[in-house]
Amino acid sequence: MSSIKKTANAVKILHNRYVEDKPGRKASLQEERVNAQVARLIFSLRKDAGLSQKQLAEMIETTQSVISRLEDADYEGHSLSVLEKITSALNKRLIIGAVDVSPEAASVLQG
């Protein structure tokens, strides 16, 4: 009898095959998750404020194309100073934090 658990979950299959025991790929995956999370945050803040990209850009003295890039999950140039400008312009406070990831939470994050 085999001790390997079978799954039909495509995400888990791909994760096990391409990421599981590869620290470099795990780090890259985490970096991409952070980029996507920051992009979603900026998009949500702007939408919740009822602003267009151009309007937000004017508020922080930049261009619409910069806001567009910031809202792109593939963009790797996010900076705390830009996030601070955006949150300040929208009367929000930026809070940065870190939490321990339990083995159970890690498995949820992986797929």
Order of alpha helices (4+ residues) and beta strands (2+ residues): alpha-alpha-alpha-alpha-alpha-alpha
